[in-house]
């Protein structure tokens, strides 16, 4: 296991450029298999999750070319064979291959996907959608065999606005016969990115980004070019970093509207932000006000930013609270923050953070992707040296994080 060593207590200044959105790219790549030719996807982040998806593509026999941030995928050479557990378990997003292969071949065999252990992450809403479209599902010891004589458009109502189920339903419906209407759909920008990509191939998807999406089935999808949107979670993480230790730290290549729920909270806390068309410049501030946060689906406050934000809330005057409504096991960072000097109490799905408290370096563990990001932020604020184990979780979702932090003055190194 790799670890990161950080010497904290330094101001950071300069520019950090945000890469492509992890949560878009991991859906765009499986969706490319629907194409009857070659697709080109640009602004793909350099993260280990993309490596894992590439492994599945090659296993299936796709022709793949990667050049820096660009990936070209030709699916005309693939064979629809069972995806084994050893590669499906590497990331949650492997289940987008379920929808793509089902939509294209009317059959898919693969094991339950993996990912961070942040709570129950069932795929029941995805399976509900597949059944509604006409698929039969057999589950045997975590292996799913999903087949359909044909997929027929229908009306599907999601019990909750799940991002994964929304994307899977869109992908599987593109080549179904007739019209599929998806209600109570998730509204995240990454869903719009995927729908735009499919439309560029020739799909007919309307309403992405709203609670009702219509997918008109087509017979053929052609070659196209698309670009991954900037990663709003990476952007938000670095904006929070600037509020902790920044001195005119500029976060660029972002879409500020995508993180408005965060910037509104930072303004409420008393942090001055200079928001431009595609960048935000932020500096640390004293006497921060405590705030209350509740995670919700987009455009609400994202669950993926509540853990990084917790590091900042340790520096607020008074008691702040975070209520987590998405995942029940997303406070694994709290133990380690308290070891570093924080005063945080957990009560079921809510934490209360009393501050400000000085932070000091410790040996800690990144239990999942966003918990690891939180600990990196806390370590950069803390006095002395922090050692963070199991940093592979962070490398799954943050492109070149060590290099980006060094470029703005952080004293950080990775040890394999």
HELIX and SHEET records of a PDB file:
HELIX    1   1 UNK A   22  UNK A   31  1                                  10    
HELIX    2   2 UNK A   32  UNK A   34  5                                   3    
HELIX    3   3 UNK A   48  UNK A   60  1                                  13    
HELIX    4   4 UNK A   75  UNK A   77  5                                   3    
HELIX    5   5 UNK A   85  UNK A   88  1                                   4    
HELIX    6   6 UNK A   92  UNK A   95  5                                   4    
HELIX    7   7 UNK A   96  UNK A  105  1                                  10    
HELIX    8   8 UNK A  124  UNK A  132  1                                   9    
HELIX    9   9 UNK A  163  UNK A  173  1                                  11    
HELIX   10  10 UNK A  189  UNK A  201  1                                  13    
HELIX   11  11 UNK A  232  UNK A  245  1                                  14    
HELIX   12  12 UNK A  256  UNK A  259  5                                   4    
HELIX   13  13 UNK A  260  UNK A  269  1                                  10    
HELIX   14  14 UNK A  303  UNK A  313  1                                  11    
HELIX   15  15 UNK A  334  UNK A  339  1                                   6    
HELIX   16  16 UNK A  369  UNK A  381  1                                  13    
HELIX   17  17 UNK A  392  UNK A  395  1                                   4    
HELIX   18  18 UNK A  401  UNK A  407  1                                   7    
SHEET    1   A 4 UNK A 363  UNK A 365  0                                        
SHEET    2   A 4 UNK A 385  UNK A 389  1                                        
SHEET    3   A 4 UNK A   3  UNK A   7 -1                                        
SHEET    4   A 4 UNK A 411  UNK A 415 -1                                        
SHEET    1   B 4 UNK A  12  UNK A  17  0                                        
SHEET    2   B 4 UNK A 246  UNK A 252  1                                        
SHEET    3   B 4 UNK A 279  UNK A 282 -1                                        
SHEET    4   B 4 UNK A 273  UNK A 275 -1                                        
SHEET    1   C 4 UNK A  63  UNK A  67  0                                        
SHEET    2   C 4 UNK A  70  UNK A  74 -1                                        
SHEET    3   C 4 UNK A  38  UNK A  42 -1                                        
SHEET    4   C 4 UNK A 224  UNK A 227  1                                        
SHEET    1   D 3 UNK A 107  UNK A 111  0                                        
SHEET    2   D 3 UNK A 143  UNK A 147 -1                                        
SHEET    3   D 3 UNK A 136  UNK A 140 -1                                        
SHEET    1   E 4 UNK A 155  UNK A 157  0                                        
SHEET    2   E 4 UNK A 179  UNK A 183  1                                        
SHEET    3   E 4 UNK A 212  UNK A 216 -1                                        
SHEET    4   E 4 UNK A 204  UNK A 206 -1                                        
SHEET    1   F 3 UNK A 288  UNK A 289  0                                        
SHEET    2   F 3 UNK A 316  UNK A 323  1                                        
SHEET    3   F 3 UNK A 292  UNK A 294  1                                        
SHEET    1   G 4 UNK A 288  UNK A 289  0                                        
SHEET    2   G 4 UNK A 316  UNK A 323  1                                        
SHEET    3   G 4 UNK A 350  UNK A 355 -1                                        
SHEET    4   G 4 UNK A 343  UNK A 347 -1                                        
END                                                                             
